[in-house]
Amino acid sequence: MSEEPSGGQNPLWGVISGLRGMAENVVRAAGAPLSELPALPEVATHPGAMSAAQLGAMRTAIRAQRDAVAAMQSQLAAFDEQLQVLQRLLVPLAEWSATWARLESQVVPGSRPASPAPGDDEG
């Protein structure tokens, strides 16, 4: 997706391309479309030759990438909280199920004895 600008001698291009690649990998891993990332600005051959507009475009691109990472971190934190709540809700349900199975094995003739549910030793 990244294309090297003409002149390929820019020492900053490798760093910028690497940062862009990492940002794209993070966005791809989160399942977000890559189209949300802004295009890379053209980078001059020498850093001193870059215009204020080019530097501003680079700053904007990096800020957008950092915002995308922050949004994904927020989404992952919310998802982790939901999983934690679900895990806590399953504990009493598993206990109830085990109690029911024990009761059933005592009351219903010919039923198998209750076996411990997988993961009962985890907290």
C-alpha positions in Angstrom: 0.0 0.0 0.0 2.9 2.4 0.7 4.7 3.7 -2.3 8.2 5.3 -2.1 8.3 8.7 -3.7 10.6 9.5 -6.5 14.1 10.1 -5.4 14.1 7.2 -2.9 17.1 8.7 -1.1 15.1 10.2 1.8 16.4 9.0 5.1 13.1 9.7 6.8 11.1 7.7 4.3 12.0 4.4 5.9 11.0 5.6 9.3 7.7 7.0 8.0 7.0 3.9 6.0 7.7 1.7 9.0 5.4 3.7 11.2 2.7 3.6 8.6 3.1 -0.1 8.2 2.7 -0.6 12.0 -0.3 1.6 12.1 -1.9 -0.4 9.2 -1.2 -3.7 10.9 -2.9 -2.4 14.1 -5.9 -1.1 12.2 -6.1 -4.4 10.2 -5.8 -6.5 13.4 -8.7 -4.5 14.9 -10.8 -5.2 11.9 -11.1 -1.5 10.9 -11.0 -0.5 7.2 -7.6 0.8 6.1 -9.3 3.6 4.2 -9.6 5.5 7.5 -5.9 6.3 7.6 -4.8 9.4 5.7 -2.4 9.1 2.7 1.3 9.6 3.4 2.5 13.0 2.5 5.3 13.5 0.0 8.6 13.8 1.8 11.4 15.9 0.4 14.8 14.4 -0.2 16.4 16.4 2.7 14.5 17.0 5.9 15.5 20.7 5.9 13.8 21.0 2.5 10.4 20.0 3.8 7.8 22.7 3.7 5.6 23.6 6.7 2.7 22.2 4.8 4.5 18.8 4.4 5.4 18.8 8.1 1.8 19.7 9.0 0.5 16.9 6.8 2.9 14.4 8.5 1.8 15.6 11.9 -1.8 15.2 10.9 -1.2 11.7 9.6 0.6 10.7 12.7 -2.1 12.2 14.9 -4.8 10.3 12.9 -2.9 7.1 13.4 -2.5 7.7 17.1 -6.2 8.5 17.4 -7.1 5.3 15.6 -4.9 3.3 18.0 -6.5 5.1 21.0 -10.0 4.3 19.7 -9.0 0.6 19.3 -7.6 0.5 22.8 -10.8 2.0 24.1 -12.9 -0.6 22.2 -10.6 -3.4 23.4 -11.0 -2.2 27.0 -14.8 -2.1 26.7 -14.7 -5.6 25.2 -12.5 -6.9 28.0 -14.9 -5.5 30.6 -17.8 -7.2 28.8 -16.0 -10.5 28.9 -15.2 -10.0 32.6 -18.9 -9.4 33.4 -19.9 -12.5 31.4 -17.3 -14.6 33.1 -18.6 -13.4 36.5 -22.2 -14.2 35.5 -21.2 -17.8 34.4 -19.9 -18.7 37.9 -23.3 -18.9 39.7 -24.8 -20.5 36.6 -22.2 -23.2 36.6 -22.7 -23.7 40.4 -26.4 -23.9 39.9 -26.0 -26.4 37.1 -23.7 -28.6 39.2 -26.1 -28.5 42.1 -29.0 -29.4 39.8 -27.0 -32.3 38.4 -26.2 -33.6 41.9 -29.9 -33.3 42.9 -31.0 -35.1 39.7 -28.5 -37.9 40.3 -29.9 -38.4 43.8 -33.6 -38.2 42.8 -33.9 -39.7 39.4 -33.2 -43.4 39.4 -30.6 -44.6 36.9 -29.1 -41.2 36.2 -25.4 -40.8 36.1 -23.5 -39.1 38.9 -22.7 -35.5 38.4 -19.2 -34.8 37.0 -17.4 -31.5 37.7 -17.8 -29.0 35.0 -14.6 -28.1 33.1 -13.0 -25.0 34.6 -14.5 -25.4 38.0 -11.0 -25.1 39.6 -10.6 -21.6 38.0 -11.7 -18.5 39.8 
